[in-house]
Amino acid sequence: MIDPKTGLPPRFLRTPDAARFLGISLRTLEKHRTYGTGPTYRKIGGRVVYALDDLQAWTAVAARKSTTDKNADRVYPARPLTPAERSAR
């Protein structure tokens, strides 16, 4: 993923590229941003950008070794969280 203009790997991705990187739809990523359940993002001017490290950290939260792994946290769905879910975060 080298930027042809600079020859450097991208440090920040715009929303469509971030969604493609995560393997989710653009709309789902936008919903995560609205509900506060998604990866950390930055606003630079009027543009929303995501750092690659933040995208990887967000997905790493839910890394598991088996279906019974109790140590893994949860990546919440793109919807408003219930009070119980908010307090568990």
mmCIF file as gemmi writes it, N, C-alpha and C atoms, coordinates in Angstrom:
data_model
loop_
_atom_site.group_PDB
_atom_site.id
_atom_site.type_symbol
_atom_site.label_atom_id
_atom_site.label_alt_id
_atom_site.label_comp_id
_atom_site.label_asym_id
_atom_site.label_entity_id
_atom_site.label_seq_id
_atom_site.pdbx_PDB_ins_code
_atom_site.Cartn_x
_atom_site.Cartn_y
_atom_site.Cartn_z
_atom_site.occupancy
_atom_site.B_iso_or_equiv
_atom_site.pdbx_formal_charge
_atom_site.auth_seq_id
_atom_site.auth_asym_id
_atom_site.pdbx_PDB_model_num
ATOM 1 N N . MET Axp A 1 ? 0.834 -1.185 0 1 0 ? 1 A 1
ATOM 2 C CA . MET Axp A 1 ? 0 0 0 1 0 ? 1 A 1
ATOM 3 C C . MET Axp A 1 ? 0.878 1.248 0 1 0 ? 1 A 1
ATOM 4 N N . ILE Axp A 2 ? 1.738 1.395 -0.951 1 0 ? 2 A 1
ATOM 5 C CA . ILE Axp A 2 ? 2.601 2.557 -1.06 1 0 ? 2 A 1
ATOM 6 C C . ILE Axp A 2 ? 1.876 3.643 -1.841 1 0 ? 2 A 1
ATOM 7 N N . ASP Axp A 3 ? 1.937 4.87 -1.344 1 0 ? 3 A 1
ATOM 8 C CA . ASP Axp A 3 ? 1.357 6.002 -2.043 1 0 ? 3 A 1
ATOM 9 C C . ASP Axp A 3 ? 2.238 6.313 -3.249 1 0 ? 3 A 1
ATOM 10 N N . PRO Axp A 4 ? 1.679 6.255 -4.461 1 0 ? 4 A 1
ATOM 11 C CA . PRO Axp A 4 ? 2.514 6.484 -5.638 1 0 ? 4 A 1
ATOM 12 C C . PRO Axp A 4 ? 3.063 7.909 -5.738 1 0 ? 4 A 1
ATOM 13 N N . LYS Axp A 5 ? 2.409 8.858 -5.114 1 0 ? 5 A 1
ATOM 14 C CA . LYS Axp A 5 ? 2.866 10.254 -5.177 1 0 ? 5 A 1
ATOM 15 C C . LYS Axp A 5 ? 4.072 10.507 -4.281 1 0 ? 5 A 1
ATOM 16 N N . THR Axp A 6 ? 4.059 9.907 -3.087 1 0 ? 6 A 1
ATOM 17 C CA . THR Axp A 6 ? 5.135 10.167 -2.127 1 0 ? 6 A 1
ATOM 18 C C . THR Axp A 6 ? 6.114 9.011 -1.992 1 0 ? 6 A 1
ATOM 19 N N . GLY Axp A 7 ? 5.696 7.818 -2.374 1 0 ? 7 A 1
ATOM 20 C CA . GLY Axp A 7 ? 6.544 6.647 -2.202 1 0 ? 7 A 1
ATOM 21 C C . GLY Axp A 7 ? 6.554 6.135 -0.77 1 0 ? 7 A 1
ATOM 22 N N . LEU Axp A 8 ? 5.681 6.682 0.084 1 0 ? 8 A 1
ATOM 23 C CA . LEU Axp A 8 ? 5.613 6.297 1.494 1 0 ? 8 A 1
ATOM 24 C C . LEU Axp A 8 ? 4.333 5.522 1.765 1 0 ? 8 A 1
ATOM 25 N N . PRO Axp A 9 ? 4.352 4.644 2.755 1 0 ? 9 A 1
ATOM 26 C CA . PRO Axp A 9 ? 3.101 3.992 3.132 1 0 ? 9 A 1
ATOM 27 C C . PRO Axp A 9 ? 2.179 5.014 3.789 1 0 ? 9 A 1
ATOM 28 N N . PRO Axp A 10 ? 0.865 4.869 3.612 1 0 ? 10 A 1
ATOM 29 C CA . PRO Axp A 10 ? -0.061 5.831 4.211 1 0 ? 10 A 1
ATOM 30 C C . PRO Axp A 10 ? -0.079 5.698 5.724 1 0 ? 10 A 1
ATOM 31 N N . ARG Axp A 11 ? -0.134 6.827 6.394 1 0 ? 11 A 1
ATOM 32 C CA . ARG Axp A 11 ? -0.26 6.814 7.86 1 0 ? 11 A 1
ATOM 33 C C . ARG Axp A 11 ? -1.706 7.003 8.267 1 0 ? 11 A 1
ATOM 34 N N . PHE Axp A 12 ? -2.464 7.676 7.412 1 0 ? 12 A 1
ATOM 35 C CA . PHE Axp A 12 ? -3.876 7.946 7.686 1 0 ? 12 A 1
ATOM 36 C C . PHE Axp A 12 ? -4.708 7.536 6.483 1 0 ? 12 A 1
ATOM 37 N N . LEU Axp A 13 ? -5.888 6.981 6.769 1 0 ? 13 A 1
ATOM 38 C CA . LEU Axp A 13 ? -6.804 6.571 5.71 1 0 ? 13 A 1
ATOM 39 C C . LEU Axp A 13 ? -8.101 7.348 5.836 1 0 ? 13 A 1
ATOM 40 N N . ARG Axp A 14 ? -8.652 7.749 4.712 1 0 ? 14 A 1
ATOM 41 C CA . ARG Axp A 14 ? -9.977 8.352 4.701 1 0 ? 14 A 1
ATOM 42 C C . ARG Axp A 14 ? -11.005 7.246 4.938 1 0 ? 14 A 1
ATOM 43 N N . THR Axp A 15 ? -12.229 7.61 5.202 1 0 ? 15 A 1
ATOM 44 C CA . THR Axp A 15 ? -13.26 6.643 5.587 1 0 ? 15 A 1
ATOM 45 C C . THR Axp A 15 ? -13.438 5.498 4.586 1 0 ? 15 A 1
ATOM 46 N N . PRO Axp A 16 ? -13.532 5.746 3.276 1 0 ? 16 A 1
ATOM 47 C CA . PRO Axp A 16 ? -13.706 4.605 2.362 1 0 ? 16 A 1
ATOM 48 C C . PRO Axp A 16 ? -12.54 3.617 2.408 1 0 ? 16 A 1
ATOM 49 N N . ASP Axp A 17 ? -11.322 4.139 2.489 1 0 ? 17 A 1
ATOM 50 C CA . ASP Axp A 17 ? -10.147 3.258 2.547 1 0 ? 17 A 1
ATOM 51 C C . ASP Axp A 17 ? -10.07 2.524 3.884 1 0 ? 17 A 1
ATOM 52 N N . ALA Axp A 18 ? -10.447 3.197 4.964 1 0 ? 18 A 1
ATOM 53 C CA . ALA Axp A 18 ? -10.442 2.558 6.283 1 0 ? 18 A 1
ATOM 54 C C . ALA Axp A 18 ? -11.47 1.429 6.323 1 0 ? 18 A 1
ATOM 55 N N . ALA Axp A 19 ? -12.645 1.66 5.748 1 0 ? 19 A 1
ATOM 56 C CA . ALA Axp A 19 ? -13.67 0.612 5.714 1 0 ? 19 A 1
ATOM 57 C C . ALA Axp A 19 ? -13.174 -0.583 4.908 1 0 ? 19 A 1
ATOM 58 N N . ARG Axp A 20 ? -12.541 -0.33 3.784 1 0 ? 20 A 1
ATOM 59 C CA . ARG Axp A 20 ? -11.992 -1.407 2.956 1 0 ? 20 A 1
ATOM 60 C C . ARG Axp A 20 ? -10.905 -2.161 3.726 1 0 ? 20 A 1
ATOM 61 N N . PHE Axp A 21 ? -10.056 -1.426 4.445 1 0 ? 21 A 1
ATOM 62 C CA . PHE Axp A 21 ? -8.993 -2.036 5.246 1 0 ? 21 A 1
ATOM 63 C C . PHE Axp A 21 ? -9.581 -2.973 6.296 1 0 ? 21 A 1
ATOM 64 N N . LEU Axp A 22 ? -10.683 -2.554 6.936 1 0 ? 22 A 1
ATOM 65 C CA . LEU Axp A 22 ? -11.316 -3.357 7.985 1 0 ? 22 A 1
ATOM 66 C C . LEU Axp A 22 ? -12.211 -4.465 7.436 1 0 ? 22 A 1
ATOM 67 N N . GLY Axp A 23 ? -12.577 -4.36 6.167 1 0 ? 23 A 1
ATOM 68 C CA . GLY Axp A 23 ? -13.461 -5.353 5.581 1 0 ? 23 A 1
ATOM 69 C C . GLY Axp A 23 ? -14.917 -5.153 5.959 1 0 ? 23 A 1
ATOM 70 N N . ILE Axp A 24 ? -15.296 -3.911 6.245 1 0 ? 24 A 1
ATOM 71 C CA . ILE Axp A 24 ? -16.687 -3.592 6.565 1 0 ? 24 A 1
ATOM 72 C C . ILE Axp A 24 ? -17.162 -2.519 5.587 1 0 ? 24 A 1
ATOM 73 N N . SER Axp A 25 ? -18.453 -2.281 5.562 1 0 ? 25 A 1
ATOM 74 C CA . SER Axp A 25 ? -18.979 -1.297 4.621 1 0 ? 25 A 1
ATOM 75 C C . SER Axp A 25 ? -18.692 0.12 5.114 1 0 ? 25 A 1
ATOM 76 N N . LEU Axp A 26 ? -18.677 1.028 4.193 1 0 ? 26 A 1
ATOM 77 C CA . LEU Axp A 26 ? -18.484 2.44 4.502 1 0 ? 26 A 1
ATOM 78 C C . LEU Axp A 26 ? -19.557 2.915 5.48 1 0 ? 26 A 1
ATOM 79 N N . ARG Axp A 27 ? -20.782 2.534 5.228 1 0 ? 27 A 1
ATOM 80 C CA . ARG Axp A 27 ? -21.897 2.947 6.077 1 0 ? 27 A 1
ATOM 81 C C . ARG Axp A 27 ? -21.745 2.399 7.499 1 0 ? 27 A 1
ATOM 82 N N . THR Axp A 28 ? -21.29 1.176 7.637 1 0 ? 28 A 1
ATOM 83 C CA . THR Axp A 28 ? -21.092 0.593 8.971 1 0 ? 28 A 1
ATOM 84 C C . THR Axp A 28 ? -20.034 1.373 9.737 1 0 ? 28 A 1
ATOM 85 N N . LEU Axp A 29 ? -18.946 1.731 9.069 1 0 ? 29 A 1
ATOM 86 C CA . LEU Axp A 29 ? -17.9 2.502 9.736 1 0 ? 29 A 1
ATOM 87 C C . LEU Axp A 29 ? -18.423 3.875 10.142 1 0 ? 29 A 1
ATOM 88 N N . GLU Axp A 30 ? -19.245 4.494 9.298 1 0 ? 30 A 1
ATOM 89 C CA . GLU Axp A 30 ? -19.847 5.786 9.652 1 0 ? 30 A 1
ATOM 90 C C . GLU Axp A 30 ? -20.764 5.647 10.867 1 0 ? 30 A 1
ATOM 91 N N . LYS Axp A 31 ? -21.526 4.559 10.926 1 0 ? 31 A 1
ATOM 92 C CA . LYS Axp A 31 ? -22.4 4.323 12.085 1 0 ? 31 A 1
ATOM 93 C C . LYS Axp A 31 ? -21.571 4.126 13.345 1 0 ? 31 A 1
ATOM 94 N N . HIS Axp A 32 ? -20.486 3.379 13.251 1 0 ? 32 A 1
ATOM 95 C CA . HIS Axp A 32 ? -19.608 3.196 14.411 1 0 ? 32 A 1
ATOM 96 C C . HIS Axp A 32 ? -19.112 4.551 14.903 1 0 ? 32 A 1
ATOM 97 N N . ARG Axp A 33 ? -18.754 5.44 14.006 1 0 ? 33 A 1
ATOM 98 C CA . ARG Axp A 33 ? -18.272 6.762 14.393 1 0 ? 33 A 1
ATOM 99 C C . ARG Axp A 33 ? -19.387 7.547 15.088 1 0 ? 33 A 1
ATOM 100 N N . THR Axp A 34 ? -20.597 7.461 14.571 1 0 ? 34 A 1
ATOM 101 C CA . THR Axp A 34 ? -21.736 8.17 15.155 1 0 ? 34 A 1
ATOM 102 C C . THR Axp A 34 ? -22.048 7.679 16.568 1 0 ? 34 A 1
ATOM 103 N N . TYR Axp A 35 ? -22.016 6.359 16.768 1 0 ? 35 A 1
ATOM 104 C CA . TYR Axp A 35 ? -22.387 5.778 18.06 1 0 ? 35 A 1
ATOM 105 C C . TYR Axp A 35 ? -21.226 5.688 19.045 1 0 ? 35 A 1
ATOM 106 N N . GLY Axp A 36 ? -20.024 5.979 18.592 1 0 ? 36 A 1
ATOM 107 C CA . GLY Axp A 36 ? -18.874 5.921 19.483 1 0 ? 36 A 1
ATOM 108 C C . GLY Axp A 36 ? -18.38 4.512 19.746 1 0 ? 36 A 1
ATOM 109 N N . THR Axp A 37 ? -18.722 3.578 18.87 1 0 ? 37 A 1
ATOM 110 C CA . THR Axp A 37 ? -18.317 2.188 19.067 1 0 ? 37 A 1
ATOM 111 C C . THR Axp A 37 ? -17.158 1.783 18.164 1 0 ? 37 A 1
ATOM 112 N N . GLY Axp A 38 ? -16.71 2.684 17.327 1 0 ? 38 A 1
ATOM 113 C CA . GLY Axp A 38 ? -15.691 2.356 16.341 1 0 ? 38 A 1
ATOM 114 C C . GLY Axp A 38 ? -14.289 2.769 16.745 1 0 ? 38 A 1
ATOM 115 N N . PRO Axp A 39 ? -13.379 2.682 15.79 1 0 ? 39 A 1
ATOM 116 C CA . PRO Axp A 39 ? -11.99 3.05 16.058 1 0 ? 39 A 1
ATOM 117 C C . PRO Axp A 39 ? -11.843 4.561 16.249 1 0 ? 39 A 1
ATOM 118 N N . THR Axp A 40 ? -10.773 4.952 16.895 1 0 ? 40 A 1
ATOM 119 C CA . THR Axp A 40 ? -10.465 6.364 17.084 1 0 ? 40 A 1
ATOM 120 C C . THR Axp A 40 ? -10.239 7.01 15.723 1 0 ? 40 A 1
ATOM 121 N N . TYR Axp A 41 ? -10.764 8.196 15.557 1 0 ? 41 A 1
ATOM 122 C CA . TYR Axp A 41 ? -10.577 8.918 14.304 1 0 ? 41 A 1
ATOM 123 C C . TYR Axp A 41 ? -10.154 10.342 14.596 1 0 ? 41 A 1
ATOM 124 N N . ARG Axp A 42 ? -9.717 11.018 13.559 1 0 ? 42 A 1
ATOM 125 C CA . ARG Axp A 42 ? -9.307 12.424 13.679 1 0 ? 42 A 1
ATOM 126 C C . ARG Axp A 42 ? -10.032 13.233 12.63 1 0 ? 42 A 1
ATOM 127 N N . LYS Axp A 43 ? -10.319 14.493 12.964 1 0 ? 43 A 1
ATOM 128 C CA . LYS Axp A 43 ? -10.867 15.419 11.975 1 0 ? 43 A 1
ATOM 129 C C . LYS Axp A 43 ? -9.777 16.409 11.639 1 0 ? 43 A 1
ATOM 130 N N . ILE Axp A 44 ? -9.378 16.425 10.403 1 0 ? 44 A 1
ATOM 131 C CA . ILE Axp A 44 ? -8.376 17.369 9.929 1 0 ? 44 A 1
ATOM 132 C C . ILE Axp A 44 ? -9.089 18.25 8.918 1 0 ? 44 A 1
ATOM 133 N N . GLY Axp A 45 ? -9.292 19.505 9.284 1 0 ? 45 A 1
ATOM 134 C CA . GLY Axp A 45 ? -10.163 20.352 8.47 1 0 ? 45 A 1
ATOM 135 C C . GLY Axp A 45 ? -11.557 19.762 8.548 1 0 ? 45 A 1
ATOM 136 N N . GLY Axp A 46 ? -12.158 19.505 7.423 1 0 ? 46 A 1
ATOM 137 C CA . GLY Axp A 46 ? -13.472 18.872 7.415 1 0 ? 46 A 1
ATOM 138 C C . GLY Axp A 46 ? -13.402 17.396 7.104 1 0 ? 46 A 1
ATOM 139 N N . ARG Axp A 47 ? -12.207 16.83 7.065 1 0 ? 47 A 1
ATOM 140 C CA . ARG Axp A 47 ? -12.035 15.44 6.675 1 0 ? 47 A 1
ATOM 141 C C . ARG Axp A 47 ? -11.82 14.532 7.876 1 0 ? 47 A 1
ATOM 142 N N . VAL Axp A 48 ? -12.439 13.376 7.813 1 0 ? 48 A 1
ATOM 143 C CA . VAL Axp A 48 ? -12.258 12.351 8.837 1 0 ? 48 A 1
ATOM 144 C C . VAL Axp A 48 ? -11.17 11.408 8.346 1 0 ? 48 A 1
ATOM 145 N N . VAL Axp A 49 ? -10.183 11.163 9.186 1 0 ? 49 A 1
ATOM 146 C CA . VAL Axp A 49 ? -9.112 10.228 8.843 1 0 ? 49 A 1
ATOM 147 C C . VAL Axp A 49 ? -8.881 9.274 10.012 1 0 ? 49 A 1
ATOM 148 N N . TYR Axp A 50 ? -8.391 8.096 9.668 1 0 ? 50 A 1
ATOM 149 C CA . TYR Axp A 50 ? -8.1 7.061 10.648 1 0 ? 50 A 1
ATOM 150 C C . TYR Axp A 50 ? -6.624 6.693 10.544 1 0 ? 50 A 1
ATOM 151 N N . ALA Axp A 51 ? -5.944 6.617 11.675 1 0 ? 51 A 1
ATOM 152 C CA . ALA Axp A 51 ? -4.562 6.152 11.695 1 0 ? 51 A 1
ATOM 153 C C . ALA Axp A 51 ? -4.571 4.628 11.585 1 0 ? 51 A 1
ATOM 154 N N . LEU Axp A 52 ? -3.645 4.096 10.826 1 0 ? 52 A 1
ATOM 155 C CA . LEU Axp A 52 ? -3.56 2.643 10.681 1 0 ? 52 A 1
ATOM 156 C C . LEU Axp A 52 ? -3.406 1.951 12.027 1 0 ? 52 A 1
ATOM 157 N N . ASP Axp A 53 ? -2.605 2.534 12.909 1 0 ? 53 A 1
ATOM 158 C CA . ASP Axp A 53 ? -2.411 1.946 14.242 1 0 ? 53 A 1
ATOM 159 C C . ASP Axp A 53 ? -3.719 1.876 15.015 1 0 ? 53 A 1
ATOM 160 N N . ASP Axp A 54 ? -4.573 2.901 14.888 1 0 ? 54 A 1
ATOM 161 C CA . ASP Axp A 54 ? -5.856 2.913 15.589 1 0 ? 54 A 1
ATOM 162 C C . ASP Axp A 54 ? -6.797 1.851 15.033 1 0 ? 54 A 1
ATOM 163 N N . LEU Axp A 55 ? -6.788 1.659 13.718 1 0 ? 55 A 1
ATOM 164 C CA . LEU Axp A 55 ? -7.638 0.624 13.116 1 0 ? 55 A 1
ATOM 165 C C . LEU Axp A 55 ? -7.206 -0.766 13.581 1 0 ? 55 A 1
ATOM 166 N N . GLN Axp A 56 ? -5.903 -0.988 13.604 1 0 ? 56 A 1
ATOM 167 C CA . GLN Axp A 56 ? -5.399 -2.289 14.045 1 0 ? 56 A 1
ATOM 168 C C . GLN Axp A 56 ? -5.653 -2.511 15.529 1 0 ? 56 A 1
ATOM 169 N N . ALA Axp A 57 ? -5.518 -1.46 16.339 1 0 ? 57 A 1
ATOM 170 C CA . ALA Axp A 57 ? -5.774 -1.585 17.78 1 0 ? 57 A 1
ATOM 171 C C . ALA Axp A 57 ? -7.243 -1.895 18.046 1 0 ? 57 A 1
ATOM 172 N N . TRP Axp A 58 ? -8.144 -1.286 17.274 1 0 ? 58 A 1
ATOM 173 C CA . TRP Axp A 58 ? -9.579 -1.511 17.456 1 0 ? 58 A 1
ATOM 174 C C . TRP Axp A 58 ? -9.923 -2.969 17.165 1 0 ? 58 A 1
ATOM 175 N N . THR Axp A 59 ? -9.342 -3.527 16.124 1 0 ? 59 A 1
ATOM 176 C CA . THR Axp A 59 ? -9.636 -4.931 15.818 1 0 ? 59 A 1
ATOM 177 C C . THR Axp A 59 ? -8.926 -5.877 16.769 1 0 ? 59 A 1
ATOM 178 N N . ALA Axp A 60 ? -7.776 -5.484 17.292 1 0 ? 60 A 1
ATOM 179 C CA . ALA Axp A 60 ? -7.025 -6.347 18.214 1 0 ? 60 A 1
ATOM 180 C C . ALA Axp A 60 ? -7.759 -6.554 19.532 1 0 ? 60 A 1
ATOM 181 N N . VAL Axp A 61 ? -8.647 -5.632 19.877 1 0 ? 61 A 1
ATOM 182 C CA . VAL Axp A 61 ? -9.416 -5.75 21.123 1 0 ? 61 A 1
ATOM 183 C C . VAL Axp A 61 ? -10.192 -7.053 21.155 1 0 ? 61 A 1
ATOM 184 N N . ALA Axp A 62 ? -10.673 -7.489 20.006 1 0 ? 62 A 1
ATOM 185 C CA . ALA Axp A 62 ? -11.527 -8.673 19.957 1 0 ? 62 A 1
ATOM 186 C C . ALA Axp A 62 ? -10.779 -9.929 19.543 1 0 ? 62 A 1
ATOM 187 N N . ALA Axp A 63 ? -9.463 -9.908 19.548 1 0 ? 63 A 1
ATOM 188 C CA . ALA Axp A 63 ? -8.691 -11.087 19.15 1 0 ? 63 A 1
ATOM 189 C C . ALA Axp A 63 ? -8.932 -12.225 20.133 1 0 ? 63 A 1
ATOM 190 N N . ARG Axp A 64 ? -9.178 -13.391 19.597 1 0 ? 64 A 1
ATOM 191 C CA . ARG Axp A 64 ? -9.468 -14.57 20.418 1 0 ? 64 A 1
ATOM 192 C C . ARG Axp A 64 ? -8.681 -15.766 19.9 1 0 ? 64 A 1
ATOM 193 N N . LYS Axp A 65 ? -8.452 -16.711 20.786 1 0 ? 65 A 1
ATOM 194 C CA . LYS Axp A 65 ? -7.8 -17.964 20.39 1 0 ? 65 A 1
ATOM 195 C C . LYS Axp A 65 ? -8.82 -19.084 20.224 1 0 ? 65 A 1
ATOM 196 N N . SER Axp A 66 ? -9.969 -18.943 20.868 1 0 ? 66 A 1
ATOM 197 C CA . SER Axp A 66 ? -11.035 -19.933 20.726 1 0 ? 66 A 1
ATOM 198 C C . SER Axp A 66 ? -12.367 -19.262 21.037 1 0 ? 66 A 1
ATOM 199 N N . THR Axp A 67 ? -13.441 -19.977 20.786 1 0 ? 67 A 1
ATOM 200 C CA . THR Axp A 67 ? -14.766 -19.421 21.051 1 0 ? 67 A 1
ATOM 201 C C . THR Axp A 67 ? -15.046 -19.283 22.545 1 0 ? 67 A 1
ATOM 202 N N . THR Axp A 68 ? -14.277 -19.97 23.367 1 0 ? 68 A 1
ATOM 203 C CA . THR Axp A 68 ? -14.488 -19.899 24.814 1 0 ? 68 A 1
ATOM 204 C C . THR Axp A 68 ? -13.505 -18.955 25.5 1 0 ? 68 A 1
ATOM 205 N N . ASP Axp A 69 ? -12.737 -18.217 24.725 1 0 ? 69 A 1
ATOM 206 C CA . ASP Axp A 69 ? -11.736 -17.293 25.276 1 0 ? 69 A 1
ATOM 207 C C . ASP Axp A 69 ? -12.432 -16.192 26.073 1 0 ? 69 A 1
ATOM 208 N N . LYS Axp A 70 ? -12.194 -16.168 27.366 1 0 ? 70 A 1
ATOM 209 C CA . LYS Axp A 70 ? -12.829 -15.187 28.255 1 0 ? 70 A 1
ATOM 210 C C . LYS Axp A 70 ? -12.016 -13.908 28.387 1 0 ? 70 A 1
ATOM 211 N N . ASN Axp A 71 ? -10.767 -13.9 27.914 1 0 ? 71 A 1
ATOM 212 C CA . ASN Axp A 71 ? -9.906 -12.728 28.066 1 0 ? 71 A 1
ATOM 213 C C . ASN Axp A 71 ? -10.119 -11.669 26.995 1 0 ? 71 A 1
ATOM 214 N N . ALA Axp A 72 ? -10.775 -12.017 25.909 1 0 ? 72 A 1
ATOM 215 C CA . ALA Axp A 72 ? -10.972 -11.067 24.811 1 0 ? 72 A 1
ATOM 216 C C . ALA Axp A 72 ? -12.08 -10.085 25.159 1 0 ? 72 A 1
ATOM 217 N N . ASP Axp A 73 ? -11.876 -8.841 24.782 1 0 ? 73 A 1
ATOM 218 C CA . ASP Axp A 73 ? -12.925 -7.845 24.928 1 0 ? 73 A 1
ATOM 219 C C . ASP Axp A 73 ? -13.875 -7.975 23.754 1 0 ? 73 A 1
ATOM 220 N N . ARG Axp A 74 ? -14.803 -7.045 23.694 1 0 ? 74 A 1
ATOM 221 C CA . ARG Axp A 74 ? -15.833 -7.13 22.671 1 0 ? 74 A 1
ATOM 222 C C . ARG Axp A 74 ? -15.794 -5.888 21.796 1 0 ? 74 A 1
ATOM 223 N N . VAL Axp A 75 ? -15.906 -6.079 20.483 1 0 ? 75 A 1
ATOM 224 C CA . VAL Axp A 75 ? -16.134 -4.972 19.567 1 0 ? 75 A 1
ATOM 225 C C . VAL Axp A 75 ? -17.645 -4.909 19.401 1 0 ? 75 A 1
ATOM 226 N N . TYR Axp A 76 ? -18.241 -3.831 19.839 1 0 ? 76 A 1
ATOM 227 C CA . TYR Axp A 76 ? -19.692 -3.711 19.83 1 0 ? 76 A 1
ATOM 228 C C . TYR Axp A 76 ? -20.213 -3.453 18.426 1 0 ? 76 A 1
ATOM 229 N N . PRO Axp A 77 ? -21.455 -3.846 18.165 1 0 ? 77 A 1
ATOM 230 C CA . PRO Axp A 77 ? -22.036 -3.571 16.851 1 0 ? 77 A 1
ATOM 231 C C . PRO Axp A 77 ? -22.274 -2.073 16.67 1 0 ? 77 A 1
ATOM 232 N N . ALA Axp A 78 ? -22.52 -1.674 15.449 1 0 ? 78 A 1
ATOM 233 C CA . ALA Axp A 78 ? -22.729 -0.259 15.126 1 0 ? 78 A 1
ATOM 234 C C . ALA Axp A 78 ? -24.174 0.122 15.452 1 0 ? 78 A 1
ATOM 235 N N . ARG Axp A 79 ? -24.412 0.349 16.722 1 0 ? 79 A 1
ATOM 236 C CA . ARG Axp A 79 ? -25.732 0.772 17.217 1 0 ? 79 A 1
ATOM 237 C C . ARG Axp A 79 ? -25.53 1.456 18.556 1 0 ? 79 A 1
ATOM 238 N N . PRO Axp A 80 ? -26.533 2.189 19.042 1 0 ? 80 A 1
ATOM 239 C CA . PRO Axp A 80 ? -26.377 2.8 20.367 1 0 ? 80 A 1
ATOM 240 C C . PRO Axp A 80 ? -26.191 1.718 21.425 1 0 ? 80 A 1
ATOM 241 N N . LEU Axp A 81 ? -25.301 1.968 22.353 1 0 ? 81 A 1
ATOM 242 C CA . LEU Axp A 81 ? -25.045 0.997 23.406 1 0 ? 81 A 1
ATOM 243 C C . LEU Axp A 81 ? -26.09 1.11 24.507 1 0 ? 81 A 1
ATOM 244 N N . THR Axp A 82 ? -26.401 -0.031 25.125 1 0 ? 82 A 1
ATOM 245 C CA . THR Axp A 82 ? -27.295 -0.021 26.274 1 0 ? 82 A 1
ATOM 246 C C . THR Axp A 82 ? -26.518 0.5 27.48 1 0 ? 82 A 1
ATOM 247 N N . PRO Axp A 83 ? -27.21 0.937 28.522 1 0 ? 83 A 1
ATOM 248 C CA . PRO Axp A 83 ? -26.49 1.378 29.727 1 0 ? 83 A 1
ATOM 249 C C . PRO Axp A 83 ? -25.543 0.315 30.287 1 0 ? 83 A 1
ATOM 250 N N . ALA Axp A 84 ? -25.936 -0.951 30.239 1 0 ? 84 A 1
ATOM 251 C CA . ALA Axp A 84 ? -25.085 -2.03 30.745 1 0 ? 84 A 1
ATOM 252 C C . ALA Axp A 84 ? -23.823 -2.167 29.891 1 0 ? 84 A 1
ATOM 253 N N . GLU Axp A 85 ? -23.965 -2.03 28.6 1 0 ? 85 A 1
ATOM 254 C CA . GLU Axp A 85 ? -22.801 -2.119 27.698 1 0 ? 85 A 1
ATOM 255 C C . GLU Axp A 85 ? -21.867 -0.927 27.906 1 0 ? 85 A 1
ATOM 256 N N . ARG Axp A 86 ? -22.445 0.242 28.118 1 0 ? 86 A 1
ATOM 257 C CA . ARG Axp A 86 ? -21.626 1.437 28.355 1 0 ? 86 A 1
ATOM 258 C C . ARG Axp A 86 ? -20.82 1.307 29.635 1 0 ? 86 A 1
ATOM 259 N N . SER Axp A 87 ? -21.413 0.739 30.67 1 0 ? 87 A 1
ATOM 260 C CA . SER Axp A 87 ? -20.691 0.612 31.936 1 0 ? 87 A 1
ATOM 261 C C . SER Axp A 87 ? -19.638 -0.489 31.875 1 0 ? 87 A 1
ATOM 262 N N . ALA Axp A 88 ? -19.813 -1.467 30.975 1 0 ? 88 A 1
ATOM 263 C CA . ALA Axp A 88 ? -18.843 -2.553 30.841 1 0 ? 88 A 1
ATOM 264 C C . ALA Axp A 88 ? -17.593 -2.121 30.089 1 0 ? 88 A 1
ATOM 265 N N . ARG Axp A 89 ? -17.662 -1.027 29.372 1 0 ? 89 A 1
ATOM 266 C CA . ARG Axp A 89 ? -16.512 -0.554 28.591 1 0 ? 89 A 1
ATOM 267 C C . ARG Axp A 89 ? -15.502 0.002 29.483 1 0 ? 89 A 1
